[in-house]
Amino acid sequence: MDNSLPSWSLFTLMAQPEQKFTSPTSLVVDAILVIGFFVFMFGVLQKHVPSNDPNMIMLWAGLTAACMSGVFWLAVQMFRVVLRAQREANRAKK
């Protein structure tokens, strides 16, 4: 079966990576880090919500911690990519 797009298409298919960069272990480590960061930020942010209603405090602290945890997850992924590139560059020099 041919997975290519027609020649007149504006989009082309991306090449598949030669090796997988994620493993079950790295996914578990990332999940633990992100969940831990969420719990930490939730605790910090509860003190900064300008409300006396406990439900509103939990809602806004949770929503804000979720957004910040998403950014943290992206930062962890970028760190992994840069670290991998640096290690491969050092191996190529040797």
PyMOL Python script that loads the backbone (N, CA, C, O; Angstrom):
from pymol import cmd

cmd.read_pdbstr("""\
ATOM      1  N   MET A   1       0.845  -1.175   0.000  1.00  0.00           N
ATOM      2  CA  MET A   1       0.000   0.000   0.000  1.00  0.00           C
ATOM      3  C   MET A   1       0.885   1.230   0.000  1.00  0.00           C
ATOM      4  O   MET A   1       1.827   1.313   0.787  1.00  0.00           O
ATOM      5  N   ASP A   2       0.600   2.176  -0.861  1.00  0.00           N
ATOM      6  CA  ASP A   2       1.398   3.383  -1.010  1.00  0.00           C
ATOM      7  C   ASP A   2       0.884   4.461  -0.068  1.00  0.00           C
ATOM      8  O   ASP A   2      -0.275   4.868  -0.152  1.00  0.00           O
ATOM      9  N   ASN A   3       1.759   4.926   0.841  1.00  0.00           N
ATOM     10  CA  ASN A   3       1.375   5.949   1.814  1.00  0.00           C
ATOM     11  C   ASN A   3       1.751   7.348   1.365  1.00  0.00           C
ATOM     12  O   ASN A   3       1.579   8.301   2.125  1.00  0.00           O
ATOM     13  N   SER A   4       2.257   7.498   0.160  1.00  0.00           N
ATOM     14  CA  SER A   4       2.692   8.817  -0.284  1.00  0.00           C
ATOM     15  C   SER A   4       1.491   9.643  -0.740  1.00  0.00           C
ATOM     16  O   SER A   4       0.454   9.111  -1.136  1.00  0.00           O
ATOM     17  N   LEU A   5       1.667  10.942  -0.670  1.00  0.00           N
ATOM     18  CA  LEU A   5       0.631  11.862  -1.116  1.00  0.00           C
ATOM     19  C   LEU A   5       0.790  12.133  -2.602  1.00  0.00           C
ATOM     20  O   LEU A   5       1.871  11.915  -3.149  1.00  0.00           O
ATOM     21  N   PRO A   6      -0.251  12.598  -3.267  1.00  0.00           N
ATOM     22  CA  PRO A   6      -0.128  12.921  -4.689  1.00  0.00           C
ATOM     23  C   PRO A   6       0.935  13.986  -4.917  1.00  0.00           C
ATOM     24  O   PRO A   6       1.229  14.773  -4.018  1.00  0.00           O
ATOM     25  N   SER A   7       1.507  14.014  -6.107  1.00  0.00           N
ATOM     26  CA  SER A   7       2.593  14.942  -6.411  1.00  0.00           C
ATOM     27  C   SER A   7       2.135  16.392  -6.347  1.00  0.00           C
ATOM     28  O   SER A   7       2.968  17.278  -6.151  1.00  0.00           O
ATOM     29  N   TRP A   8       0.872  16.664  -6.502  1.00  0.00           N
ATOM     30  CA  TRP A   8       0.372  18.030  -6.467  1.00  0.00           C
ATOM     31  C   TRP A   8       0.038  18.504  -5.062  1.00  0.00           C
ATOM     32  O   TRP A   8      -0.379  19.648  -4.878  1.00  0.00           O
ATOM     33  N   SER A   9       0.215  17.639  -4.065  1.00  0.00           N
ATOM     34  CA  SER A   9      -0.115  17.979  -2.684  1.00  0.00           C
ATOM     35  C   SER A   9       0.856  19.024  -2.132  1.00  0.00           C
ATOM     36  O   SER A   9       2.040  19.026  -2.470  1.00  0.00           O
ATOM     37  N   LEU A  10       0.340  19.910  -1.282  1.00  0.00           N
ATOM     38  CA  LEU A  10       1.173  20.935  -0.655  1.00  0.00           C
ATOM     39  C   LEU A  10       1.976  20.380   0.516  1.00  0.00           C
ATOM     40  O   LEU A  10       2.941  21.002   0.961  1.00  0.00           O
ATOM     41  N   PHE A  11       1.587  19.231   1.007  1.00  0.00           N
ATOM     42  CA  PHE A  11       2.237  18.650   2.175  1.00  0.00           C
ATOM     43  C   PHE A  11       2.971  17.383   1.777  1.00  0.00           C
ATOM     44  O   PHE A  11       2.532  16.648   0.891  1.00  0.00           O
ATOM     45  N   THR A  12       4.091  17.134   2.438  1.00  0.00           N
ATOM     46  CA  THR A  12       4.830  15.896   2.221  1.00  0.00           C
ATOM     47  C   THR A  12       4.883  15.128   3.534  1.00  0.00           C
ATOM     48  O   THR A  12       4.785  15.712   4.613  1.00  0.00           O
ATOM     49  N   LEU A  13       5.035  13.836   3.430  1.00  0.00           N
ATOM     50  CA  LEU A  13       5.116  13.014   4.629  1.00  0.00           C
ATOM     51  C   LEU A  13       6.508  13.121   5.228  1.00  0.00           C
ATOM     52  O   LEU A  13       7.505  13.193   4.510  1.00  0.00           O
ATOM     53  N   MET A  14       6.562  13.129   6.551  1.00  0.00           N
ATOM     54  CA  MET A  14       7.851  13.199   7.232  1.00  0.00           C
ATOM     55  C   MET A  14       8.491  11.820   7.266  1.00  0.00           C
ATOM     56  O   MET A  14       7.803  10.800   7.307  1.00  0.00           O
ATOM     57  N   ALA A  15       9.816  11.809   7.248  1.00  0.00           N
ATOM     58  CA  ALA A  15      10.536  10.549   7.356  1.00  0.00           C
ATOM     59  C   ALA A  15      10.384  10.007   8.772  1.00  0.00           C
ATOM     60  O   ALA A  15      10.345  10.770   9.738  1.00  0.00           O
ATOM     61  N   GLN A  16      10.299   8.707   8.884  1.00  0.00           N
ATOM     62  CA  GLN A  16      10.180   8.077  10.194  1.00  0.00           C
ATOM     63  C   GLN A  16      11.557   8.039  10.853  1.00  0.00           C
ATOM     64  O   GLN A  16      12.557   7.815  10.171  1.00  0.00           O
ATOM     65  N   PRO A  17      11.628   8.256  12.178  1.00  0.00           N
ATOM     66  CA  PRO A  17      12.930   8.217  12.861  1.00  0.00           C
ATOM     67  C   PRO A  17      13.541   6.820  12.808  1.00  0.00           C
ATOM     68  O   PRO A  17      12.836   5.810  12.794  1.00  0.00           O
ATOM     69  N   GLU A  18      14.878   6.793  12.781  1.00  0.00           N
ATOM     70  CA  GLU A  18      15.581   5.517  12.713  1.00  0.00           C
ATOM     71  C   GLU A  18      15.496   4.758  14.032  1.00  0.00           C
ATOM     72  O   GLU A  18      15.476   3.528  14.050  1.00  0.00           O
ATOM     73  N   GLN A  19      15.447   5.502  15.130  1.00  0.00           N
ATOM     74  CA  GLN A  19      15.371   4.860  16.441  1.00  0.00           C
ATOM     75  C   GLN A  19      14.339   5.573  17.287  1.00  0.00           C
ATOM     76  O   GLN A  19      14.040   6.747  17.068  1.00  0.00           O
ATOM     77  N   LYS A  20      13.797   4.855  18.255  1.00  0.00           N
ATOM     78  CA  LYS A  20      12.830   5.467  19.161  1.00  0.00           C
ATOM     79  C   LYS A  20      13.585   6.157  20.293  1.00  0.00           C
ATOM     80  O   LYS A  20      14.569   5.634  20.817  1.00  0.00           O
ATOM     81  N   PHE A  21      13.100   7.346  20.659  1.00  0.00           N
ATOM     82  CA  PHE A  21      13.767   8.111  21.690  1.00  0.00           C
ATOM     83  C   PHE A  21      13.068   8.010  23.042  1.00  0.00           C
ATOM     84  O   PHE A  21      13.590   8.495  24.045  1.00  0.00           O
ATOM     85  N   THR A  22      11.923   7.400  23.077  1.00  0.00           N
ATOM     86  CA  THR A  22      11.221   7.236  24.348  1.00  0.00           C
ATOM     87  C   THR A  22      11.210   5.763  24.732  1.00  0.00           C
ATOM     88  O   THR A  22      11.181   4.871  23.884  1.00  0.00           O
ATOM     89  N   SER A  23      11.235   5.546  26.011  1.00  0.00           N
ATOM     90  CA  SER A  23      11.137   4.188  26.537  1.00  0.00           C
ATOM     91  C   SER A  23      10.102   4.215  27.655  1.00  0.00           C
ATOM     92  O   SER A  23       9.773   5.287  28.163  1.00  0.00           O
ATOM     93  N   PRO A  24       9.594   3.077  28.037  1.00  0.00           N
ATOM     94  CA  PRO A  24       8.634   3.061  29.152  1.00  0.00           C
ATOM     95  C   PRO A  24       9.220   3.678  30.426  1.00  0.00           C
ATOM     96  O   PRO A  24       8.505   4.328  31.189  1.00  0.00           O
ATOM     97  N   THR A  25      10.504   3.474  30.652  1.00  0.00           N
ATOM     98  CA  THR A  25      11.140   4.040  31.842  1.00  0.00           C
ATOM     99  C   THR A  25      11.152   5.559  31.786  1.00  0.00           C
ATOM    100  O   THR A  25      10.846   6.221  32.778  1.00  0.00           O
ATOM    101  N   SER A  26      11.505   6.115  30.629  1.00  0.00           N
ATOM    102  CA  SER A  26      11.548   7.577  30.520  1.00  0.00           C
ATOM    103  C   SER A  26      10.151   8.179  30.644  1.00  0.00           C
ATOM    104  O   SER A  26       9.998   9.273  31.186  1.00  0.00           O
ATOM    105  N   LEU A  27       9.143   7.486  30.155  1.00  0.00           N
ATOM    106  CA  LEU A  27       7.775   7.977  30.296  1.00  0.00           C
ATOM    107  C   LEU A  27       7.333   7.975  31.756  1.00  0.00           C
ATOM    108  O   LEU A  27       6.657   8.904  32.198  1.00  0.00           O
ATOM    109  N   VAL A  28       7.705   6.945  32.505  1.00  0.00           N
ATOM    110  CA  VAL A  28       7.353   6.874  33.925  1.00  0.00           C
ATOM    111  C   VAL A  28       8.084   7.971  34.698  1.00  0.00           C
ATOM    112  O   VAL A  28       7.489   8.625  35.555  1.00  0.00           O
ATOM    113  N   VAL A  29       9.366   8.175  34.403  1.00  0.00           N
ATOM    114  CA  VAL A  29      10.133   9.230  35.074  1.00  0.00           C
ATOM    115  C   VAL A  29       9.518  10.590  34.782  1.00  0.00           C
ATOM    116  O   VAL A  29       9.351  11.402  35.692  1.00  0.00           O
ATOM    117  N   ASP A  30       9.178  10.848  33.518  1.00  0.00           N
ATOM    118  CA  ASP A  30       8.546  12.125  33.155  1.00  0.00           C
ATOM    119  C   ASP A  30       7.211  12.302  33.868  1.00  0.00           C
ATOM    120  O   ASP A  30       6.911  13.393  34.353  1.00  0.00           O
ATOM    121  N   ALA A  31       6.411  11.249  33.939  1.00  0.00           N
ATOM    122  CA  ALA A  31       5.109  11.343  34.606  1.00  0.00           C
ATOM    123  C   ALA A  31       5.278  11.653  36.093  1.00  0.00           C
ATOM    124  O   ALA A  31       4.537  12.468  36.643  1.00  0.00           O
ATOM    125  N   ILE A  32       6.239  11.014  36.740  1.00  0.00           N
ATOM    126  CA  ILE A  32       6.479  11.274  38.159  1.00  0.00           C
ATOM    127  C   ILE A  32       6.934  12.715  38.369  1.00  0.00           C
ATOM    128  O   ILE A  32       6.472  13.389  39.290  1.00  0.00           O
ATOM    129  N   LEU A  33       7.841  13.185  37.511  1.00  0.00           N
ATOM    130  CA  LEU A  33       8.314  14.567  37.626  1.00  0.00           C
ATOM    131  C   LEU A  33       7.180  15.569  37.444  1.00  0.00           C
ATOM    132  O   LEU A  33       7.062  16.522  38.213  1.00  0.00           O
ATOM    133  N   VAL A  34       6.349  15.357  36.432  1.00  0.00           N
ATOM    134  CA  VAL A  34       5.260  16.302  36.147  1.00  0.00           C
ATOM    135  C   VAL A  34       4.208  16.265  37.262  1.00  0.00           C
ATOM    136  O   VAL A  34       3.714  17.314  37.677  1.00  0.00           O
ATOM    137  N   ILE A  35       3.869  15.089  37.743  1.00  0.00           N
ATOM    138  CA  ILE A  35       2.888  14.992  38.834  1.00  0.00           C
ATOM    139  C   ILE A  35       3.434  15.650  40.095  1.00  0.00           C
ATOM    140  O   ILE A  35       2.710  16.365  40.788  1.00  0.00           O
ATOM    141  N   GLY A  36       4.703  15.413  40.394  1.00  0.00           N
ATOM    142  CA  GLY A  36       5.324  16.063  41.543  1.00  0.00           C
ATOM    143  C   GLY A  36       5.348  17.573  41.410  1.00  0.00           C
ATOM    144  O   GLY A  36       5.099  18.290  42.379  1.00  0.00           O
ATOM    145  N   PHE A  37       5.651  18.062  40.202  1.00  0.00           N
ATOM    146  CA  PHE A  37       5.647  19.500  39.964  1.00  0.00           C
ATOM    147  C   PHE A  37       4.244  20.067  40.124  1.00  0.00           C
ATOM    148  O   PHE A  37       4.073  21.147  40.690  1.00  0.00           O
ATOM    149  N   PHE A  38       3.237  19.348  39.629  1.00  0.00           N
ATOM    150  CA  PHE A  38       1.853  19.796  39.770  1.00  0.00           C
ATOM    151  C   PHE A  38       1.470  19.919  41.240  1.00  0.00           C
ATOM    152  O   PHE A  38       0.890  20.926  41.649  1.00  0.00           O
ATOM    153  N   VAL A  39       1.788  18.907  42.029  1.00  0.00           N
ATOM    154  CA  VAL A  39       1.432  18.924  43.450  1.00  0.00           C
ATOM    155  C   VAL A  39       2.135  20.083  44.151  1.00  0.00           C
ATOM    156  O   VAL A  39       1.527  20.789  44.956  1.00  0.00           O
ATOM    157  N   PHE A  40       3.418  20.276  43.843  1.00  0.00           N
ATOM    158  CA  PHE A  40       4.167  21.377  44.448  1.00  0.00           C
ATOM    159  C   PHE A  40       3.555  22.725  44.075  1.00  0.00           C
ATOM    160  O   PHE A  40       3.324  23.563  44.945  1.00  0.00           O
ATOM    161  N   MET A  41       3.291  22.938  42.773  1.00  0.00           N
ATOM    162  CA  MET A  41       2.749  24.224  42.334  1.00  0.00           C
ATOM    163  C   MET A  41       1.330  24.438  42.863  1.00  0.00           C
ATOM    164  O   MET A  41       0.959  25.567  43.184  1.00  0.00           O
ATOM    165  N   PHE A  42       0.541  23.384  42.956  1.00  0.00           N
ATOM    166  CA  PHE A  42      -0.808  23.509  43.510  1.00  0.00           C
ATOM    167  C   PHE A  42      -0.742  24.029  44.940  1.00  0.00           C
ATOM    168  O   PHE A  42      -1.506  24.915  45.322  1.00  0.00           O
ATOM    169  N   GLY A  43       0.170  23.476  45.724  1.00  0.00           N
ATOM    170  CA  GLY A  43       0.330  23.931  47.104  1.00  0.00           C
ATOM    171  C   GLY A  43       0.783  25.377  47.193  1.00  0.00           C
ATOM    172  O   GLY A  43       0.306  26.130  48.041  1.00  0.00           O
ATOM    173  N   VAL A  44       1.700  25.767  46.323  1.00  0.00           N
ATOM    174  CA  VAL A  44       2.182  27.149  46.326  1.00  0.00           C
ATOM    175  C   VAL A  44       1.091  28.106  45.850  1.00  0.00           C
ATOM    176  O   VAL A  44       0.900  29.175  46.430  1.00  0.00           O
ATOM    177  N   LEU A  45       0.386  27.722  44.805  1.00  0.00           N
ATOM    178  CA  LEU A  45      -0.596  28.624  44.201  1.00  0.00           C
ATOM    179  C   LEU A  45      -1.854  28.805  45.041  1.00  0.00           C
ATOM    180  O   LEU A  45      -2.534  29.821  44.900  1.00  0.00           O
ATOM    181  N   GLN A  46      -2.184  27.862  45.902  1.00  0.00           N
ATOM    182  CA  GLN A  46      -3.375  28.002  46.746  1.00  0.00           C
ATOM    183  C   GLN A  46      -3.302  29.260  47.600  1.00  0.00           C
ATOM    184  O   GLN A  46      -4.328  29.880  47.881  1.00  0.00           O
ATOM    185  N   LYS A  47      -2.112  29.636  48.009  1.00  0.00           N
ATOM    186  CA  LYS A  47      -1.947  30.814  48.862  1.00  0.00           C
ATOM    187  C   LYS A  47      -2.105  32.117  48.083  1.00  0.00           C
ATOM    188  O   LYS A  47      -2.268  33.179  48.685  1.00  0.00           O
ATOM    189  N   HIS A  48      -2.058  32.051  46.765  1.00  0.00           N
ATOM    190  CA  HIS A  48      -2.067  33.261  45.945  1.00  0.00           C
ATOM    191  C   HIS A  48      -3.389  33.508  45.216  1.00  0.00           C
ATOM    192  O   HIS A  48      -3.504  34.484  44.475  1.00  0.00           O
ATOM    193  N   VAL A  49      -4.376  32.655  45.408  1.00  0.00           N
ATOM    194  CA  VAL A  49      -5.684  32.858  44.780  1.00  0.00           C
ATOM    195  C   VAL A  49      -6.467  33.869  45.625  1.00  0.00           C
ATOM    196  O   VAL A  49      -6.679  33.648  46.818  1.00  0.00           O
ATOM    197  N   PRO A  50      -6.900  34.988  45.004  1.00  0.00           N
ATOM    198  CA  PRO A  50      -7.596  36.027  45.778  1.00  0.00           C
ATOM    199  C   PRO A  50      -9.074  35.691  46.006  1.00  0.00           C
ATOM    200  O   PRO A  50      -9.957  36.328  45.431  1.00  0.00           O
ATOM    201  N   SER A  51      -9.329  34.703  46.834  1.00  0.00           N
ATOM    202  CA  SER A  51     -10.699  34.303  47.136  1.00  0.00           C
ATOM    203  C   SER A  51     -10.740  33.683  48.524  1.00  0.00           C
ATOM    204  O   SER A  51      -9.729  33.197  49.032  1.00  0.00           O
ATOM    205  N   ASN A  52     -11.913  33.707  49.124  1.00  0.00           N
ATOM    206  CA  ASN A  52     -12.121  33.033  50.401  1.00  0.00           C
ATOM    207  C   ASN A  52     -12.897  31.736  50.237  1.00  0.00           C
ATOM    208  O   ASN A  52     -13.025  30.964  51.187  1.00  0.00           O
ATOM    209  N   ASP A  53     -13.415  31.491  49.037  1.00  0.00           N
ATOM    210  CA  ASP A  53     -14.185  30.285  48.750  1.00  0.00           C
ATOM    211  C   ASP A  53     -13.214  29.120  48.486  1.00  0.00           C
ATOM    212  O   ASP A  53     -12.427  29.194  47.543  1.00  0.00           O
ATOM    213  N   PRO A  54     -13.249  28.063  49.285  1.00  0.00           N
ATOM    214  CA  PRO A  54     -12.314  26.947  49.080  1.00  0.00           C
ATOM    215  C   PRO A  54     -12.447  26.280  47.711  1.00  0.00           C
ATOM    216  O   PRO A  54     -11.456  25.810  47.152  1.00  0.00           O
ATOM    217  N   ASN A  55     -13.658  26.236  47.170  1.00  0.00           N
ATOM    218  CA  ASN A  55     -13.842  25.635  45.846  1.00  0.00           C
ATOM    219  C   ASN A  55     -13.150  26.456  44.767  1.00  0.00           C
ATOM    220  O   ASN A  55     -12.527  25.893  43.867  1.00  0.00           O
ATOM    221  N   MET A  56     -13.252  27.779  44.845  1.00  0.00           N
ATOM    222  CA  MET A  56     -12.602  28.644  43.869  1.00  0.00           C
ATOM    223  C   MET A  56     -11.082  28.581  44.013  1.00  0.00           C
ATOM    224  O   MET A  56     -10.354  28.616  43.021  1.00  0.00           O
ATOM    225  N   ILE A  57     -10.623  28.490  45.228  1.00  0.00           N
ATOM    226  CA  ILE A  57      -9.177  28.377  45.456  1.00  0.00           C
ATOM    227  C   ILE A  57      -8.651  27.095  44.825  1.00  0.00           C
ATOM    228  O   ILE A  57      -7.621  27.111  44.151  1.00  0.00           O
ATOM    229  N   MET A  58      -9.354  25.984  45.042  1.00  0.00           N
ATOM    230  CA  MET A  58      -8.918  24.713  44.448  1.00  0.00           C
ATOM    231  C   MET A  58      -9.012  24.758  42.932  1.00  0.00           C
ATOM    232  O   MET A  58      -8.115  24.268  42.245  1.00  0.00           O
ATOM    233  N   LEU A  59     -10.085  25.339  42.395  1.00  0.00           N
ATOM    234  CA  LEU A  59     -10.269  25.412  40.949  1.00  0.00           C
ATOM    235  C   LEU A  59      -9.140  26.183  40.285  1.00  0.00           C
ATOM    236  O   LEU A  59      -8.486  25.676  39.374  1.00  0.00           O
ATOM    237  N   TRP A  60      -8.911  27.412  40.743  1.00  0.00           N
ATOM    238  CA  TRP A  60      -7.929  28.260  40.065  1.00  0.00           C
ATOM    239  C   TRP A  60      -6.503  27.821  40.334  1.00  0.00           C
ATOM    240  O   TRP A  60      -5.645  27.953  39.462  1.00  0.00           O
ATOM    241  N   ALA A  61      -6.234  27.304  41.513  1.00  0.00           N
ATOM    242  CA  ALA A  61      -4.895  26.770  41.775  1.00  0.00           C
ATOM    243  C   ALA A  61      -4.652  25.536  40.905  1.00  0.00           C
ATOM    244  O   ALA A  61      -3.555  25.359  40.377  1.00  0.00           O
ATOM    245  N   GLY A  62      -5.662  24.686  40.755  1.00  0.00           N
ATOM    246  CA  GLY A  62      -5.524  23.492  39.920  1.00  0.00           C
ATOM    247  C   GLY A  62      -5.357  23.820  38.451  1.00  0.00           C
ATOM    248  O   GLY A  62      -4.510  23.238  37.773  1.00  0.00           O
ATOM    249  N   LEU A  63      -6.167  24.755  37.951  1.00  0.00           N
ATOM    250  CA  LEU A  63      -6.047  25.131  36.539  1.00  0.00           C
ATOM    251  C   LEU A  63      -4.695  25.770  36.238  1.00  0.00           C
ATOM    252  O   LEU A  63      -4.077  25.483  35.213  1.00  0.00           O
ATOM    253  N   THR A  64      -4.245  26.633  37.134  1.00  0.00           N
ATOM    254  CA  THR A  64      -2.951  27.282  36.927  1.00  0.00           C
ATOM    255  C   THR A  64      -1.812  26.282  37.045  1.00  0.00           C
ATOM    256  O   THR A  64      -0.874  26.320  36.250  1.00  0.00           O
ATOM    257  N   ALA A  65      -1.879  25.398  38.014  1.00  0.00           N
ATOM    258  CA  ALA A  65      -0.841  24.379  38.169  1.00  0.00           C
ATOM    259  C   ALA A  65      -0.822  23.436  36.965  1.00  0.00           C
ATOM    260  O   ALA A  65       0.242  22.959  36.572  1.00  0.00           O
ATOM    261  N   ALA A  66      -1.990  23.166  36.380  1.00  0.00           N
ATOM    262  CA  ALA A  66      -2.038  22.305  35.196  1.00  0.00           C
ATOM    263  C   ALA A  66      -1.336  22.967  34.015  1.00  0.00           C
ATOM    264  O   ALA A  66      -0.569  22.316  33.306  1.00  0.00           O
ATOM    265  N   CYS A  67      -1.591  24.248  33.801  1.00  0.00           N
ATOM    266  CA  CYS A  67      -0.919  24.965  32.710  1.00  0.00           C
ATOM    267  C   CYS A  67       0.589  25.000  32.928  1.00  0.00           C
ATOM    268  O   CYS A  67       1.368  24.765  32.005  1.00  0.00           O
ATOM    269  N   MET A  68       0.986  25.295  34.151  1.00  0.00           N
ATOM    270  CA  MET A  68       2.416  25.362  34.449  1.00  0.00           C
ATOM    271  C   MET A  68       3.067  23.987  34.346  1.00  0.00           C
ATOM    272  O   MET A  68       4.235  23.887  33.971  1.00  0.00           O
ATOM    273  N   SER A  69       2.339  22.940  34.669  1.00  0.00           N
ATOM    274  CA  SER A  69       2.870  21.584  34.539  1.00  0.00           C
ATOM    275  C   SER A  69       3.055  21.215  33.073  1.00  0.00           C
ATOM    276  O   SER A  69       3.999  20.503  32.727  1.00  0.00           O
ATOM    277  N   GLY A  70       2.162  21.693  32.207  1.00  0.00           N
ATOM    278  CA  GLY A  70       2.338  21.469  30.775  1.00  0.00           C
ATOM    279  C   GLY A  70       3.602  22.130  30.254  1.00  0.00           C
ATOM    280  O   GLY A  70       4.324  21.545  29.447  1.00  0.00           O
ATOM    281  N   VAL A  71       3.871  23.333  30.707  1.00  0.00           N
ATOM    282  CA  VAL A  71       5.101  24.022  30.312  1.00  0.00           C
ATOM    283  C   VAL A  71       6.316  23.292  30.883  1.00  0.00           C
ATOM    284  O   VAL A  71       7.340  23.172  30.212  1.00  0.00           O
ATOM    285  N   PHE A  72       6.205  22.809  32.108  1.00  0.00           N
ATOM    286  CA  PHE A  72       7.292  22.035  32.708  1.00  0.00           C
ATOM    287  C   PHE A  72       7.559  20.769  31.901  1.00  0.00           C
ATOM    288  O   PHE A  72       8.718  20.412  31.688  1.00  0.00           O
ATOM    289  N   TRP A  73       6.517  20.089  31.450  1.00  0.00           N
ATOM    290  CA  TRP A  73       6.687  18.882  30.639  1.00  0.00           C
ATOM    291  C   TRP A  73       7.428  19.215  29.340  1.00  0.00           C
ATOM    292  O   TRP A  73       8.323  18.478  28.927  1.00  0.00           O
ATOM    293  N   LEU A  74       7.053  20.329  28.697  1.00  0.00           N
ATOM    294  CA  LEU A  74       7.758  20.746  27.486  1.00  0.00           C
ATOM    295  C   LEU A  74       9.225  21.027  27.774  1.00  0.00           C
ATOM    296  O   LEU A  74      10.094  20.660  26.983  1.00  0.00           O
ATOM    297  N   ALA A  75       9.508  21.674  28.897  1.00  0.00           N
ATOM    298  CA  ALA A  75      10.891  21.975  29.262  1.00  0.00           C
ATOM    299  C   ALA A  75      11.690  20.690  29.496  1.00  0.00           C
ATOM    300  O   ALA A  75      12.855  20.612  29.108  1.00  0.00           O
ATOM    301  N   VAL A  76      11.078  19.686  30.125  1.00  0.00           N
ATOM    302  CA  VAL A  76      11.760  18.411  30.345  1.00  0.00           C
ATOM    303  C   VAL A  76      12.062  17.745  29.003  1.00  0.00           C
ATOM    304  O   VAL A  76      13.145  17.188  28.818  1.00  0.00           O
ATOM    305  N   GLN A  77      11.117  17.798  28.072  1.00  0.00           N
ATOM    306  CA  GLN A  77      11.337  17.191  26.763  1.00  0.00           C
ATOM    307  C   GLN A  77      12.453  17.907  26.005  1.00  0.00           C
ATOM    308  O   GLN A  77      13.287  17.257  25.374  1.00  0.00           O
ATOM    309  N   MET A  78      12.476  19.236  26.063  1.00  0.00           N
ATOM    310  CA  MET A  78      13.548  19.991  25.402  1.00  0.00           C
ATOM    311  C   MET A  78      14.896  19.685  26.049  1.00  0.00           C
ATOM    312  O   MET A  78      15.905  19.577  25.352  1.00  0.00           O
ATOM    313  N   PHE A  79      14.926  19.545  27.372  1.00  0.00           N
ATOM    314  CA  PHE A  79      16.163  19.188  28.054  1.00  0.00           C
ATOM    315  C   PHE A  79      16.670  17.837  27.574  1.00  0.00           C
ATOM    316  O   PHE A  79      17.867  17.670  27.338  1.00  0.00           O
ATOM    317  N   ARG A  80      15.772  16.875  27.429  1.00  0.00           N
ATOM    318  CA  ARG A  80      16.174  15.541  26.958  1.00  0.00           C
ATOM    319  C   ARG A  80      16.756  15.599  25.549  1.00  0.00           C
ATOM    320  O   ARG A  80      17.748  14.930  25.258  1.00  0.00           O
ATOM    321  N   VAL A  81      16.143  16.397  24.671  1.00  0.00           N
ATOM    322  CA  VAL A  81      16.621  16.499  23.289  1.00  0.00           C
ATOM    323  C   VAL A  81      18.008  17.133  23.248  1.00  0.00           C
ATOM    324  O   VAL A  81      18.892  16.652  22.539  1.00  0.00           O
ATOM    325  N   VAL A  82      18.201  18.212  24.007  1.00  0.00           N
ATOM    326  CA  VAL A  82      19.501  18.888  24.024  1.00  0.00           C
ATOM    327  C   VAL A  82      20.565  17.985  24.632  1.00  0.00           C
ATOM    328  O   VAL A  82      21.677  17.905  24.112  1.00  0.00           O
ATOM    329  N   LEU A  83      20.239  17.310  25.721  1.00  0.00           N
ATOM    330  CA  LEU A  83      21.194  16.404  26.347  1.00  0.00           C
ATOM    331  C   LEU A  83      21.597  15.288  25.384  1.00  0.00           C
ATOM    332  O   LEU A  83      22.777  14.952  25.283  1.00  0.00           O
ATOM    333  N   ARG A  84      20.625  14.716  24.678  1.00  0.00           N
ATOM    334  CA  ARG A  84      20.915  13.654  23.715  1.00  0.00           C
ATOM    335  C   ARG A  84      21.814  14.173  22.595  1.00  0.00           C
ATOM    336  O   ARG A  84      22.752  13.486  22.192  1.00  0.00           O
ATOM    337  N   ALA A  85      21.541  15.369  22.089  1.00  0.00           N
ATOM    338  CA  ALA A  85      22.358  15.946  21.019  1.00  0.00           C
ATOM    339  C   ALA A  85      23.781  16.212  21.493  1.00  0.00           C
ATOM    340  O   ALA A  85      24.734  15.979  20.748  1.00  0.00           O
ATOM    341  N   GLN A  86      23.938  16.699  22.725  1.00  0.00           N
ATOM    342  CA  GLN A  86      25.275  16.946  23.251  1.00  0.00           C
ATOM    343  C   GLN A  86      26.050  15.647  23.433  1.00  0.00           C
ATOM    344  O   GLN A  86      27.243  15.590  23.135  1.00  0.00           O
ATOM    345  N   ARG A  87      25.390  14.617  23.916  1.00  0.00           N
ATOM    346  CA  ARG A  87      26.063  13.327  24.084  1.00  0.00           C
ATOM    347  C   ARG A  87      26.487  12.752  22.737  1.00  0.00           C
ATOM    348  O   ARG A  87      27.590  12.222  22.607  1.00  0.00           O
ATOM    349  N   GLU A  88      25.618  12.854  21.737  1.00  0.00           N
ATOM    350  CA  GLU A  88      25.973  12.347  20.413  1.00  0.00           C
ATOM    351  C   GLU A  88      27.105  13.159  19.792  1.00  0.00           C
ATOM    352  O   GLU A  88      27.953  12.600  19.095  1.00  0.00           O
ATOM    353  N   ALA A  89      27.131  14.468  20.033  1.00  0.00           N
ATOM    354  CA  ALA A  89      28.229  15.300  19.515  1.00  0.00           C
ATOM    355  C   ALA A  89      29.543  14.928  20.186  1.00  0.00           C
ATOM    356  O   ALA A  89      30.586  14.902  19.532  1.00  0.00           O
ATOM    357  N   ASN A  90      29.506  14.641  21.484  1.00  0.00           N
ATOM    358  CA  ASN A  90      30.731  14.226  22.184  1.00  0.00           C
ATOM    359  C   ASN A  90      31.214  12.869  21.701  1.00  0.00           C
ATOM    360  O   ASN A  90      32.420  12.645  21.597  1.00  0.00           O
ATOM    361  N   ARG A  91      30.294  11.961  21.405  1.00  0.00           N
ATOM    362  CA  ARG A  91      30.688  10.649  20.865  1.00  0.00           C
ATOM    363  C   ARG A  91      31.308  10.782  19.486  1.00  0.00           C
ATOM    364  O   ARG A  91      32.239  10.052  19.146  1.00  0.00           O
ATOM    365  N   ALA A  92      30.797  11.709  18.691  1.00  0.00           N
ATOM    366  CA  ALA A  92      31.331  11.893  17.333  1.00  0.00           C
ATOM    367  C   ALA A  92      32.736  12.474  17.372  1.00  0.00           C
ATOM    368  O   ALA A  92      33.529  12.213  16.467  1.00  0.00           O
ATOM    369  N   LYS A  93      33.060  13.249  18.389  1.00  0.00           N
ATOM    370  CA  LYS A  93      34.404  13.839  18.503  1.00  0.00           C
ATOM    371  C   LYS A  93      35.439  12.795  18.876  1.00  0.00           C
ATOM    372  O   LYS A  93      36.600  12.905  18.483  1.00  0.00           O
ATOM    373  N   LYS A  94      35.033  11.785  19.631  1.00  0.00           N
ATOM    374  CA  LYS A  94      35.991  10.780  20.115  1.00  0.00           C
ATOM    375  C   LYS A  94      36.336   9.784  19.061  1.00  0.00           C
ATOM    376  O   LYS A  94      37.127   8.874  19.308  1.00  0.00           O
TER     377      LYS A  94
END
""", "prot")
cmd.dss("prot")
cmd.show_as("cartoon", "prot")
cmd.util.cbc("prot")
cmd.orient("prot")
